[in-house]
Amino acid sequence: MAGFTGTVSFTTPGGTVTAQYGGSGNFAHDVTKLGQTGVTKGDLTITSSTDSAVTTAGGGSFEDYAGAVGLAYTSFGVWSIAPCDNNSSCLPKYAGAFAGGQPGQTPTSSMPTTGSATYTGGAVGYVVQPNATHTAGEFYGSSSLTANFGTGGITGSITGITAYSTNNSGSGATQLGTVNNIGLTATISGSNFSGTTNVTGGAGTAFNIAGATGSVAGSFYGPTAQEVAGVFSLSGGTNSVAVLGSLGAKQATPSDRRLKQDIVAAGTLPNGLKLYSWRYLGGAHRFVGVMAQDLLEDRRFSDAVEVDADGLMRVNYARIGYLPADIEAMRGEGEAAVAAYRGTLH
Protein backbone atom coordinates (compact mmCIF):
# COMPACT_ATOMS: atom_id res chain seq x y z
CA MET A 1 0.00 0.00 0.00
CA ALA A 2 2.93 2.32 0.53
CA GLY A 3 2.92 5.21 -1.91
CA PHE A 4 -0.59 4.50 -3.19
CA THR A 5 -4.08 5.83 -2.54
CA GLY A 6 -7.30 3.93 -2.13
CA THR A 7 -10.52 3.52 -0.19
CA VAL A 8 -11.64 0.98 2.37
CA SER A 9 -15.05 0.32 3.93
CA PHE A 10 -15.79 -0.92 7.43
CA THR A 11 -19.05 -2.33 8.74
CA THR A 12 -19.60 -0.94 12.24
CA PRO A 13 -22.33 -1.58 14.82
CA GLY A 14 -24.04 1.63 13.65
CA GLY A 15 -23.63 1.44 9.89
CA THR A 16 -20.91 1.64 7.26
CA VAL A 17 -17.85 3.88 7.29
CA THR A 18 -15.74 4.58 4.20
CA ALA A 19 -12.21 5.95 4.52
CA GLN A 20 -9.34 6.90 2.25
CA TYR A 21 -5.64 6.23 2.68
CA GLY A 22 -2.69 7.83 0.94
CA GLY A 23 -2.92 11.08 -1.02
CA SER A 24 -1.61 14.51 -0.11
CA GLY A 25 -3.22 14.59 3.33
CA ASN A 26 -2.20 11.11 4.52
CA PHE A 27 0.80 8.84 4.57
CA ALA A 28 1.58 5.17 4.11
CA HIS A 29 5.04 3.87 4.93
CA ASP A 30 6.87 0.85 6.29
CA VAL A 31 7.46 0.63 10.03
CA THR A 32 8.45 -1.87 12.69
CA LYS A 33 5.39 -2.82 14.71
CA LEU A 34 4.77 -5.50 17.34
CA GLY A 35 8.28 -6.80 16.75
CA GLN A 36 7.72 -7.24 13.00
CA THR A 37 9.55 -5.36 10.26
CA GLY A 38 8.05 -4.50 6.86
CA VAL A 39 4.65 -3.45 8.29
CA THR A 40 2.86 -0.84 6.16
CA LYS A 41 1.16 1.73 8.37
CA GLY A 42 -1.02 4.53 7.05
CA ASP A 43 -3.51 7.21 7.99
CA LEU A 44 -7.20 6.92 7.21
CA THR A 45 -9.44 9.91 6.51
CA ILE A 46 -13.17 9.20 6.85
CA THR A 47 -15.00 10.25 3.69
CA SER A 48 -18.52 9.01 4.46
CA SER A 49 -20.38 7.45 7.35
CA THR A 50 -23.87 6.11 8.05
CA ASP A 51 -22.90 5.50 11.69
CA SER A 52 -24.00 8.44 13.85
CA ALA A 53 -21.17 7.74 16.28
CA VAL A 54 -18.53 8.31 13.61
CA THR A 55 -18.39 11.61 11.76
CA THR A 56 -16.60 12.53 8.55
CA ALA A 57 -14.38 14.82 10.63
CA GLY A 58 -12.70 11.75 12.03
CA GLY A 59 -9.85 9.56 10.95
CA GLY A 60 -7.83 6.57 11.97
CA SER A 61 -5.10 4.23 10.79
CA PHE A 62 -4.41 0.82 9.30
CA GLU A 63 -1.51 -1.63 9.56
CA ASP A 64 -0.82 -4.14 6.76
CA TYR A 65 1.37 -7.10 7.75
CA ALA A 66 1.75 -8.72 4.30
CA GLY A 67 5.35 -7.51 4.02
CA ALA A 68 6.22 -8.92 7.44
CA VAL A 69 5.68 -12.49 6.21
CA GLY A 70 6.51 -12.01 2.53
CA LEU A 71 3.06 -12.34 0.97
CA ALA A 72 2.85 -11.60 -2.76
CA TYR A 73 -0.85 -12.08 -3.58
CA THR A 74 -2.80 -10.90 -0.54
CA SER A 75 -2.61 -8.96 2.72
CA PHE A 76 -3.83 -8.99 6.31
CA GLY A 77 -3.85 -6.55 9.17
CA VAL A 78 -5.82 -4.33 11.54
CA TRP A 79 -7.54 -0.94 11.41
CA SER A 80 -9.00 1.56 13.84
CA ILE A 81 -11.18 4.63 13.37
CA ALA A 82 -11.94 7.53 15.70
CA PRO A 83 -15.19 9.51 16.09
CA CYS A 84 -13.54 12.95 15.94
CA ASP A 85 -10.59 14.62 14.25
CA ASN A 86 -7.52 12.42 14.16
CA ASN A 87 -5.39 13.50 17.11
CA SER A 88 -3.75 12.02 20.15
CA SER A 89 -6.64 12.85 22.50
CA CYS A 90 -9.25 11.09 20.35
CA LEU A 91 -9.42 7.41 21.26
CA PRO A 92 -10.48 4.85 18.62
CA LYS A 93 -14.23 4.29 18.45
CA TYR A 94 -13.95 1.03 16.53
CA ALA A 95 -11.16 -1.38 15.72
CA GLY A 96 -11.18 -4.31 13.35
CA ALA A 97 -9.22 -6.73 11.20
CA PHE A 98 -8.99 -7.27 7.46
CA ALA A 99 -7.62 -9.98 5.18
CA GLY A 100 -7.46 -10.74 1.50
CA GLY A 101 -8.69 -9.02 -1.60
CA GLN A 102 -10.62 -10.26 -4.61
CA PRO A 103 -8.00 -9.47 -7.32
CA GLY A 104 -5.51 -12.00 -5.95
CA GLN A 105 -7.97 -14.76 -5.02
CA THR A 106 -7.32 -18.17 -6.54
CA PRO A 107 -9.89 -19.11 -9.21
CA THR A 108 -11.92 -22.12 -8.15
CA SER A 109 -10.88 -23.86 -11.36
CA SER A 110 -7.22 -23.55 -10.33
CA MET A 111 -7.61 -24.95 -6.81
CA PRO A 112 -5.75 -28.21 -6.14
CA THR A 113 -8.04 -31.20 -5.69
CA THR A 114 -5.48 -33.71 -4.40
CA GLY A 115 -2.58 -33.67 -1.99
CA SER A 116 -1.93 -31.27 0.86
CA ALA A 117 -0.01 -28.06 1.53
CA THR A 118 1.37 -26.39 4.64
CA TYR A 119 1.21 -22.61 5.04
CA THR A 120 3.14 -20.53 7.58
CA GLY A 121 2.94 -16.84 8.36
CA GLY A 122 1.60 -14.50 11.01
CA ALA A 123 -1.53 -13.33 12.83
CA VAL A 124 -2.35 -9.94 14.30
CA GLY A 125 -5.30 -8.58 16.24
CA TYR A 126 -6.85 -7.23 19.43
CA VAL A 127 -7.75 -8.90 22.72
CA VAL A 128 -10.01 -7.49 25.44
CA GLN A 129 -10.30 -9.01 28.93
CA PRO A 130 -12.55 -7.03 31.30
CA ASN A 131 -11.61 -6.67 34.95
CA ALA A 132 -8.02 -7.83 34.38
CA THR A 133 -4.65 -6.22 35.04
CA HIS A 134 -4.42 -5.53 31.30
CA THR A 135 -7.90 -4.92 29.95
CA ALA A 136 -6.90 -4.65 26.29
CA GLY A 137 -3.94 -5.23 24.01
CA GLU A 138 -2.80 -5.75 20.46
CA PHE A 139 -1.12 -9.07 19.65
CA TYR A 140 1.06 -10.80 17.07
CA GLY A 141 1.76 -14.51 16.67
CA SER A 142 2.80 -17.16 14.16
CA SER A 143 0.17 -18.92 12.05
CA SER A 144 0.45 -22.41 10.58
CA LEU A 145 -2.23 -24.11 8.48
CA THR A 146 -2.35 -27.44 6.68
CA ALA A 147 -4.84 -27.81 3.82
CA ASN A 148 -5.83 -31.30 2.68
CA PHE A 149 -7.21 -30.66 -0.80
CA GLY A 150 -8.35 -34.24 -1.18
CA THR A 151 -10.66 -34.18 1.85
CA GLY A 152 -11.37 -30.45 1.73
CA GLY A 153 -10.29 -29.80 5.30
CA ILE A 154 -7.96 -27.34 7.03
CA THR A 155 -6.37 -27.58 10.45
CA GLY A 156 -4.13 -24.96 11.94
CA SER A 157 -2.88 -23.01 14.90
CA ILE A 158 -1.72 -19.58 16.01
CA THR A 159 1.15 -19.86 18.47
CA GLY A 160 3.82 -17.72 20.10
CA ILE A 161 1.27 -14.95 20.64
CA THR A 162 2.72 -11.85 22.32
CA ALA A 163 0.47 -9.03 23.53
CA TYR A 164 1.48 -5.35 23.47
CA SER A 165 0.02 -2.19 24.93
CA THR A 166 -2.41 -0.43 22.59
CA ASN A 167 -1.35 3.10 23.57
CA ASN A 168 1.96 3.01 21.70
CA SER A 169 1.86 2.46 17.94
CA GLY A 170 5.61 2.59 17.35
CA SER A 171 8.41 0.07 17.56
CA GLY A 172 8.69 0.71 21.30
CA ALA A 173 5.23 -0.70 22.13
CA THR A 174 5.38 -2.26 25.59
CA GLN A 175 5.21 -6.05 25.74
CA LEU A 176 2.54 -7.12 28.20
CA GLY A 177 3.10 -10.88 28.06
CA THR A 178 1.65 -13.85 26.22
CA VAL A 179 -1.78 -15.06 25.10
CA ASN A 180 -2.96 -18.70 24.93
CA ASN A 181 -2.49 -20.56 21.65
CA ILE A 182 -5.43 -20.67 19.25
CA GLY A 183 -6.49 -23.67 17.16
CA LEU A 184 -8.64 -23.64 14.07
CA THR A 185 -10.53 -26.15 11.94
CA ALA A 186 -12.15 -25.26 8.62
CA THR A 187 -13.74 -26.66 5.48
CA ILE A 188 -12.72 -25.66 1.96
CA SER A 189 -15.44 -24.56 -0.48
CA GLY A 190 -14.15 -23.49 -3.88
CA SER A 191 -11.29 -21.12 -3.07
CA ASN A 192 -12.80 -20.09 0.28
CA PHE A 193 -12.77 -21.71 3.69
CA SER A 194 -14.70 -21.30 6.93
CA GLY A 195 -14.78 -23.01 10.28
CA THR A 196 -14.28 -22.68 14.01
CA THR A 197 -11.63 -21.51 16.47
CA ASN A 198 -10.82 -22.69 19.98
CA VAL A 199 -8.19 -22.17 22.66
CA THR A 200 -5.35 -24.65 23.14
CA GLY A 201 -2.41 -24.89 25.53
CA GLY A 202 -1.86 -23.20 28.84
CA ALA A 203 -2.93 -19.78 30.05
CA GLY A 204 -1.21 -16.68 28.71
CA THR A 205 0.75 -14.50 31.11
CA ALA A 206 -0.98 -11.28 29.98
CA PHE A 207 -4.38 -12.55 28.81
CA ASN A 208 -6.00 -15.87 29.66
CA ILE A 209 -8.56 -16.64 26.96
CA ALA A 210 -9.21 -20.22 28.11
CA GLY A 211 -12.60 -21.59 27.04
CA ALA A 212 -13.27 -18.95 24.38
CA THR A 213 -14.58 -20.17 21.02
CA GLY A 214 -15.35 -18.54 17.71
CA SER A 215 -15.01 -18.68 13.95
CA VAL A 216 -12.55 -18.27 11.09
CA ALA A 217 -13.17 -17.45 7.42
CA GLY A 218 -10.82 -16.76 4.56
CA SER A 219 -9.64 -17.60 1.07
CA PHE A 220 -6.75 -18.94 -0.97
CA TYR A 221 -4.69 -16.53 -3.05
CA GLY A 222 -2.25 -16.77 -5.93
CA PRO A 223 -2.54 -18.61 -9.28
CA THR A 224 -2.41 -22.04 -7.63
CA ALA A 225 -3.31 -21.38 -3.97
CA GLN A 226 0.18 -20.32 -2.85
CA GLU A 227 -1.18 -18.19 -0.01
CA VAL A 228 -4.08 -17.98 2.47
CA ALA A 229 -5.56 -15.08 4.42
CA GLY A 230 -8.54 -14.78 6.72
CA VAL A 231 -10.15 -13.20 9.76
CA PHE A 232 -10.91 -14.94 13.03
CA SER A 233 -12.61 -14.24 16.35
CA LEU A 234 -13.17 -15.78 19.76
CA SER A 235 -15.31 -14.76 22.71
CA GLY A 236 -16.53 -15.92 26.10
CA GLY A 237 -14.60 -18.46 28.10
CA THR A 238 -13.49 -18.25 31.70
CA ASN A 239 -12.77 -14.52 31.59
CA SER A 240 -15.43 -13.31 29.12
CA VAL A 241 -12.78 -12.22 26.63
CA ALA A 242 -13.15 -10.88 23.10
CA VAL A 243 -10.52 -11.61 20.43
CA LEU A 244 -10.54 -10.30 16.86
CA GLY A 245 -7.73 -10.82 14.38
CA SER A 246 -6.51 -11.66 10.91
CA LEU A 247 -3.94 -14.08 9.56
CA GLY A 248 -1.87 -14.48 6.43
CA ALA A 249 0.41 -17.33 5.41
CA LYS A 250 2.16 -18.84 2.41
CA GLN A 251 3.40 -22.24 1.35
CA ALA A 252 6.96 -23.03 2.26
CA THR A 253 9.22 -23.82 -0.70
CA PRO A 254 9.88 -27.49 -1.56
CA SER A 255 13.55 -28.03 -0.75
CA ASP A 256 13.97 -31.76 -0.18
CA ARG A 257 17.10 -33.22 -1.80
CA ARG A 258 14.92 -36.00 -3.23
CA LEU A 259 13.08 -33.42 -5.38
CA LYS A 260 16.24 -32.09 -7.04
CA GLN A 261 18.68 -33.17 -9.70
CA ASP A 262 21.98 -31.90 -11.17
CA ILE A 263 22.93 -30.53 -7.75
CA VAL A 264 26.19 -28.55 -7.48
CA ALA A 265 27.69 -26.38 -4.73
CA ALA A 266 27.03 -22.65 -5.22
CA GLY A 267 28.74 -20.88 -2.32
CA THR A 268 27.92 -20.05 1.28
CA LEU A 269 25.68 -17.47 2.96
CA PRO A 270 27.16 -15.10 5.58
CA ASN A 271 25.47 -17.18 8.29
CA GLY A 272 27.38 -20.26 7.12
CA LEU A 273 24.55 -22.08 5.32
CA LYS A 274 25.59 -23.82 2.13
CA LEU A 275 24.01 -22.79 -1.16
CA TYR A 276 23.37 -25.17 -4.03
CA SER A 277 22.35 -24.88 -7.67
CA TRP A 278 19.88 -27.44 -9.00
CA ARG A 279 17.01 -28.28 -11.29
CA TYR A 280 13.82 -29.74 -9.86
CA LEU A 281 12.68 -33.13 -11.13
CA GLY A 282 11.24 -32.46 -14.56
CA GLY A 283 12.07 -28.75 -14.28
CA ALA A 284 13.66 -26.57 -16.96
CA HIS A 285 15.31 -23.87 -14.83
CA ARG A 286 18.25 -23.85 -12.44
CA PHE A 287 17.73 -22.35 -9.01
CA VAL A 288 20.07 -21.40 -6.18
CA GLY A 289 19.07 -21.98 -2.58
CA VAL A 290 19.50 -24.16 0.47
CA MET A 291 18.86 -27.83 1.16
CA ALA A 292 16.29 -28.82 3.78
CA GLN A 293 18.44 -31.71 4.99
CA ASP A 294 21.27 -29.27 5.81
CA LEU A 295 18.97 -27.04 7.85
CA LEU A 296 17.67 -29.95 9.90
CA GLU A 297 21.23 -30.58 11.09
CA ASP A 298 21.75 -26.92 12.07
CA ARG A 299 20.13 -26.07 15.40
CA ARG A 300 19.91 -22.38 14.41
CA PHE A 301 17.66 -23.04 11.44
CA SER A 302 15.97 -26.39 12.00
CA ASP A 303 12.68 -24.62 12.76
CA ALA A 304 12.69 -23.29 9.17
CA VAL A 305 12.04 -26.82 7.90
CA GLU A 306 8.48 -28.06 7.49
CA VAL A 307 7.70 -31.70 6.86
CA ASP A 308 4.69 -32.86 4.83
CA ALA A 309 2.67 -35.87 5.95
CA ASP A 310 4.64 -38.13 3.58
CA GLY A 311 8.02 -36.89 4.82
CA LEU A 312 8.92 -34.47 2.02
CA MET A 313 10.58 -31.34 3.38
CA ARG A 314 10.08 -27.64 2.67
CA VAL A 315 11.95 -24.52 3.75
CA ASN A 316 10.53 -21.23 5.00
CA TYR A 317 13.15 -18.93 3.47
CA ALA A 318 11.99 -15.94 5.53
CA ARG A 319 13.22 -17.69 8.67
CA ILE A 320 16.80 -18.04 7.42
CA GLY A 321 17.17 -14.43 6.32
CA TYR A 322 17.66 -15.24 2.63
CA LEU A 323 15.06 -14.72 -0.10
CA PRO A 324 15.93 -15.86 -3.64
CA ALA A 325 14.89 -13.29 -6.26
CA ASP A 326 13.08 -16.03 -8.22
CA ILE A 327 11.32 -17.53 -5.19
CA GLU A 328 7.91 -17.69 -6.89
CA ALA A 329 9.29 -19.59 -9.90
CA MET A 330 11.21 -21.82 -7.50
CA ARG A 331 8.06 -22.55 -5.55
CA GLY A 332 6.05 -23.27 -8.72
CA GLU A 333 8.54 -25.77 -10.20
CA GLY A 334 9.06 -27.20 -6.72
CA GLU A 335 5.36 -28.00 -6.38
CA ALA A 336 5.43 -29.67 -9.80
CA ALA A 337 8.37 -31.77 -8.60
CA VAL A 338 6.45 -32.73 -5.46
CA ALA A 339 3.56 -33.97 -7.60
CA ALA A 340 5.94 -35.86 -9.92
CA TYR A 341 7.79 -37.47 -7.03
CA ARG A 342 4.59 -38.58 -5.35
CA GLY A 343 3.34 -39.94 -8.65
CA THR A 344 6.30 -42.34 -8.82
CA LEU A 345 5.30 -43.81 -5.45
CA HIS A 346 1.86 -44.98 -6.59
C-alpha positions as CSV (number, residue, x, y, z in Angstrom):
1,M,0.0,0.0,0.0
2,A,2.9,2.3,0.5
3,G,2.9,5.2,-1.9
4,F,-0.6,4.5,-3.2
5,T,-4.1,5.8,-2.5
6,G,-7.3,3.9,-2.1
7,T,-10.5,3.5,-0.2
8,V,-11.6,1.0,2.4
9,S,-15.0,0.3,3.9
10,F,-15.8,-0.9,7.4
11,T,-19.1,-2.3,8.7
12,T,-19.6,-0.9,12.2
13,P,-22.3,-1.6,14.8
14,G,-24.0,1.6,13.6
15,G,-23.6,1.4,9.9
16,T,-20.9,1.6,7.3
17,V,-17.9,3.9,7.3
18,T,-15.7,4.6,4.2
19,A,-12.2,5.9,4.5
20,Q,-9.3,6.9,2.2
21,Y,-5.6,6.2,2.7
22,G,-2.7,7.8,0.9
23,G,-2.9,11.1,-1.0
24,S,-1.6,14.5,-0.1
25,G,-3.2,14.6,3.3
26,N,-2.2,11.1,4.5
27,F,0.8,8.8,4.6
28,A,1.6,5.2,4.1
29,H,5.0,3.9,4.9
30,D,6.9,0.8,6.3
31,V,7.5,0.6,10.0
32,T,8.5,-1.9,12.7
33,K,5.4,-2.8,14.7
34,L,4.8,-5.5,17.3
35,G,8.3,-6.8,16.8
36,Q,7.7,-7.2,13.0
37,T,9.5,-5.4,10.3
38,G,8.0,-4.5,6.9
39,V,4.7,-3.5,8.3
40,T,2.9,-0.8,6.2
41,K,1.2,1.7,8.4
42,G,-1.0,4.5,7.1
43,D,-3.5,7.2,8.0
44,L,-7.2,6.9,7.2
45,T,-9.4,9.9,6.5
46,I,-13.2,9.2,6.9
47,T,-15.0,10.3,3.7
48,S,-18.5,9.0,4.5
49,S,-20.4,7.5,7.4
50,T,-23.9,6.1,8.1
51,D,-22.9,5.5,11.7
52,S,-24.0,8.4,13.8
53,A,-21.2,7.7,16.3
54,V,-18.5,8.3,13.6
55,T,-18.4,11.6,11.8
56,T,-16.6,12.5,8.5
57,A,-14.4,14.8,10.6
58,G,-12.7,11.7,12.0
59,G,-9.8,9.6,10.9
60,G,-7.8,6.6,12.0
61,S,-5.1,4.2,10.8
62,F,-4.4,0.8,9.3
63,E,-1.5,-1.6,9.6
64,D,-0.8,-4.1,6.8
65,Y,1.4,-7.1,7.7
66,A,1.8,-8.7,4.3
67,G,5.3,-7.5,4.0
68,A,6.2,-8.9,7.4
69,V,5.7,-12.5,6.2
70,G,6.5,-12.0,2.5
71,L,3.1,-12.3,1.0
72,A,2.8,-11.6,-2.8
73,Y,-0.9,-12.1,-3.6
74,T,-2.8,-10.9,-0.5
75,S,-2.6,-9.0,2.7
76,F,-3.8,-9.0,6.3
77,G,-3.9,-6.5,9.2
78,V,-5.8,-4.3,11.5
79,W,-7.5,-0.9,11.4
80,S,-9.0,1.6,13.8
81,I,-11.2,4.6,13.4
82,A,-11.9,7.5,15.7
83,P,-15.2,9.5,16.1
84,C,-13.5,12.9,15.9
85,D,-10.6,14.6,14.3
86,N,-7.5,12.4,14.2
87,N,-5.4,13.5,17.1
88,S,-3.7,12.0,20.1
89,S,-6.6,12.8,22.5
90,C,-9.2,11.1,20.3
91,L,-9.4,7.4,21.3
92,P,-10.5,4.9,18.6
93,K,-14.2,4.3,18.5
94,Y,-13.9,1.0,16.5
95,A,-11.2,-1.4,15.7
96,G,-11.2,-4.3,13.4
97,A,-9.2,-6.7,11.2
98,F,-9.0,-7.3,7.5
99,A,-7.6,-10.0,5.2
100,G,-7.5,-10.7,1.5
101,G,-8.7,-9.0,-1.6
102,Q,-10.6,-10.3,-4.6
103,P,-8.0,-9.5,-7.3
104,G,-5.5,-12.0,-6.0
105,Q,-8.0,-14.8,-5.0
106,T,-7.3,-18.2,-6.5
107,P,-9.9,-19.1,-9.2
108,T,-11.9,-22.1,-8.2
109,S,-10.9,-23.9,-11.4
110,S,-7.2,-23.5,-10.3
111,M,-7.6,-24.9,-6.8
112,P,-5.8,-28.2,-6.1
113,T,-8.0,-31.2,-5.7
114,T,-5.5,-33.7,-4.4
115,G,-2.6,-33.7,-2.0
116,S,-1.9,-31.3,0.9
117,A,0.0,-28.1,1.5
118,T,1.4,-26.4,4.6
119,Y,1.2,-22.6,5.0
120,T,3.1,-20.5,7.6
121,G,2.9,-16.8,8.4
122,G,1.6,-14.5,11.0
123,A,-1.5,-13.3,12.8
124,V,-2.4,-9.9,14.3
125,G,-5.3,-8.6,16.2
126,Y,-6.8,-7.2,19.4
127,V,-7.7,-8.9,22.7
128,V,-10.0,-7.5,25.4
129,Q,-10.3,-9.0,28.9
130,P,-12.5,-7.0,31.3
131,N,-11.6,-6.7,34.9
132,A,-8.0,-7.8,34.4
133,T,-4.6,-6.2,35.0
134,H,-4.4,-5.5,31.3
135,T,-7.9,-4.9,30.0
136,A,-6.9,-4.6,26.3
137,G,-3.9,-5.2,24.0
138,E,-2.8,-5.7,20.5
139,F,-1.1,-9.1,19.7
140,Y,1.1,-10.8,17.1
141,G,1.8,-14.5,16.7
142,S,2.8,-17.2,14.2
143,S,0.2,-18.9,12.1
144,S,0.5,-22.4,10.6
145,L,-2.2,-24.1,8.5
146,T,-2.4,-27.4,6.7
147,A,-4.8,-27.8,3.8
148,N,-5.8,-31.3,2.7
149,F,-7.2,-30.7,-0.8
150,G,-8.4,-34.2,-1.2
151,T,-10.7,-34.2,1.9
152,G,-11.4,-30.4,1.7
153,G,-10.3,-29.8,5.3
154,I,-8.0,-27.3,7.0
155,T,-6.4,-27.6,10.4
156,G,-4.1,-25.0,11.9
157,S,-2.9,-23.0,14.9
158,I,-1.7,-19.6,16.0
159,T,1.1,-19.9,18.5
160,G,3.8,-17.7,20.1
161,I,1.3,-15.0,20.6
162,T,2.7,-11.9,22.3
163,A,0.5,-9.0,23.5
164,Y,1.5,-5.4,23.5
165,S,0.0,-2.2,24.9
166,T,-2.4,-0.4,22.6
167,N,-1.3,3.1,23.6
168,N,2.0,3.0,21.7
169,S,1.9,2.5,17.9
170,G,5.6,2.6,17.3
171,S,8.4,0.1,17.6
172,G,8.7,0.7,21.3
173,A,5.2,-0.7,22.1
174,T,5.4,-2.3,25.6
175,Q,5.2,-6.1,25.7
176,L,2.5,-7.1,28.2
177,G,3.1,-10.9,28.1
178,T,1.7,-13.8,26.2
179,V,-1.8,-15.1,25.1
180,N,-3.0,-18.7,24.9
181,N,-2.5,-20.6,21.7
182,I,-5.4,-20.7,19.2
183,G,-6.5,-23.7,17.2
184,L,-8.6,-23.6,14.1
185,T,-10.5,-26.2,11.9
186,A,-12.1,-25.3,8.6
187,T,-13.7,-26.7,5.5
188,I,-12.7,-25.7,2.0
189,S,-15.4,-24.6,-0.5
190,G,-14.2,-23.5,-3.9
191,S,-11.3,-21.1,-3.1
192,N,-12.8,-20.1,0.3
193,F,-12.8,-21.7,3.7
194,S,-14.7,-21.3,6.9
195,G,-14.8,-23.0,10.3
196,T,-14.3,-22.7,14.0
197,T,-11.6,-21.5,16.5
198,N,-10.8,-22.7,20.0
199,V,-8.2,-22.2,22.7
200,T,-5.3,-24.6,23.1
201,G,-2.4,-24.9,25.5
202,G,-1.9,-23.2,28.8
203,A,-2.9,-19.8,30.0
204,G,-1.2,-16.7,28.7
205,T,0.7,-14.5,31.1
206,A,-1.0,-11.3,30.0
207,F,-4.4,-12.5,28.8
208,N,-6.0,-15.9,29.7
209,I,-8.6,-16.6,27.0
210,A,-9.2,-20.2,28.1
211,G,-12.6,-21.6,27.0
212,A,-13.3,-18.9,24.4
213,T,-14.6,-20.2,21.0
214,G,-15.4,-18.5,17.7
215,S,-15.0,-18.7,13.9
216,V,-12.5,-18.3,11.1
217,A,-13.2,-17.4,7.4
218,G,-10.8,-16.8,4.6
219,S,-9.6,-17.6,1.1
220,F,-6.7,-18.9,-1.0
221,Y,-4.7,-16.5,-3.0
222,G,-2.2,-16.8,-5.9
223,P,-2.5,-18.6,-9.3
224,T,-2.4,-22.0,-7.6
225,A,-3.3,-21.4,-4.0
226,Q,0.2,-20.3,-2.9
227,E,-1.2,-18.2,0.0
228,V,-4.1,-18.0,2.5
229,A,-5.6,-15.1,4.4
230,G,-8.5,-14.8,6.7
231,V,-10.1,-13.2,9.8
232,F,-10.9,-14.9,13.0
233,S,-12.6,-14.2,16.3
234,L,-13.2,-15.8,19.8
235,S,-15.3,-14.8,22.7
236,G,-16.5,-15.9,26.1
237,G,-14.6,-18.5,28.1
238,T,-13.5,-18.3,31.7
239,N,-12.8,-14.5,31.6
240,S,-15.4,-13.3,29.1
241,V,-12.8,-12.2,26.6
242,A,-13.1,-10.9,23.1
243,V,-10.5,-11.6,20.4
244,L,-10.5,-10.3,16.9
245,G,-7.7,-10.8,14.4
246,S,-6.5,-11.7,10.9
247,L,-3.9,-14.1,9.6
248,G,-1.9,-14.5,6.4
249,A,0.4,-17.3,5.4
250,K,2.2,-18.8,2.4
251,Q,3.4,-22.2,1.4
252,A,7.0,-23.0,2.3
253,T,9.2,-23.8,-0.7
254,P,9.9,-27.5,-1.6
255,S,13.5,-28.0,-0.7
256,D,14.0,-31.8,-0.2
257,R,17.1,-33.2,-1.8
258,R,14.9,-36.0,-3.2
259,L,13.1,-33.4,-5.4
260,K,16.2,-32.1,-7.0
261,Q,18.7,-33.2,-9.7
262,D,22.0,-31.9,-11.2
263,I,22.9,-30.5,-7.7
264,V,26.2,-28.6,-7.5
265,A,27.7,-26.4,-4.7
266,A,27.0,-22.6,-5.2
267,G,28.7,-20.9,-2.3
268,T,27.9,-20.0,1.3
269,L,25.7,-17.5,3.0
270,P,27.2,-15.1,5.6
271,N,25.5,-17.2,8.3
272,G,27.4,-20.3,7.1
273,L,24.5,-22.1,5.3
274,K,25.6,-23.8,2.1
275,L,24.0,-22.8,-1.2
276,Y,23.4,-25.2,-4.0
277,S,22.4,-24.9,-7.7
278,W,19.9,-27.4,-9.0
279,R,17.0,-28.3,-11.3
280,Y,13.8,-29.7,-9.9
281,L,12.7,-33.1,-11.1
282,G,11.2,-32.5,-14.6
283,G,12.1,-28.8,-14.3
284,A,13.7,-26.6,-17.0
285,H,15.3,-23.9,-14.8
286,R,18.2,-23.8,-12.4
287,F,17.7,-22.3,-9.0
288,V,20.1,-21.4,-6.2
289,G,19.1,-22.0,-2.6
290,V,19.5,-24.2,0.5
291,M,18.9,-27.8,1.2
292,A,16.3,-28.8,3.8
293,Q,18.4,-31.7,5.0
294,D,21.3,-29.3,5.8
295,L,19.0,-27.0,7.9
296,L,17.7,-30.0,9.9
297,E,21.2,-30.6,11.1
298,D,21.8,-26.9,12.1
299,R,20.1,-26.1,15.4
300,R,19.9,-22.4,14.4
301,F,17.7,-23.0,11.4
302,S,16.0,-26.4,12.0
303,D,12.7,-24.6,12.8
304,A,12.7,-23.3,9.2
305,V,12.0,-26.8,7.9
306,E,8.5,-28.1,7.5
307,V,7.7,-31.7,6.9
308,D,4.7,-32.9,4.8
309,A,2.7,-35.9,5.9
310,D,4.6,-38.1,3.6
311,G,8.0,-36.9,4.8
312,L,8.9,-34.5,2.0
313,M,10.6,-31.3,3.4
314,R,10.1,-27.6,2.7
315,V,11.9,-24.5,3.8
316,N,10.5,-21.2,5.0
317,Y,13.1,-18.9,3.5
318,A,12.0,-15.9,5.5
319,R,13.2,-17.7,8.7
320,I,16.8,-18.0,7.4
321,G,17.2,-14.4,6.3
322,Y,17.7,-15.2,2.6
323,L,15.1,-14.7,-0.1
324,P,15.9,-15.9,-3.6
325,A,14.9,-13.3,-6.3
326,D,13.1,-16.0,-8.2
327,I,11.3,-17.5,-5.2
328,E,7.9,-17.7,-6.9
329,A,9.3,-19.6,-9.9
330,M,11.2,-21.8,-7.5
331,R,8.1,-22.6,-5.5
332,G,6.1,-23.3,-8.7
333,E,8.5,-25.8,-10.2
334,G,9.1,-27.2,-6.7
335,E,5.4,-28.0,-6.4
336,A,5.4,-29.7,-9.8
337,A,8.4,-31.8,-8.6
338,V,6.5,-32.7,-5.5
339,A,3.6,-34.0,-7.6
340,A,5.9,-35.9,-9.9
341,Y,7.8,-37.5,-7.0
342,R,4.6,-38.6,-5.3
343,G,3.3,-39.9,-8.6
344,T,6.3,-42.3,-8.8
345,L,5.3,-43.8,-5.4
346,H,1.9,-45.0,-6.6
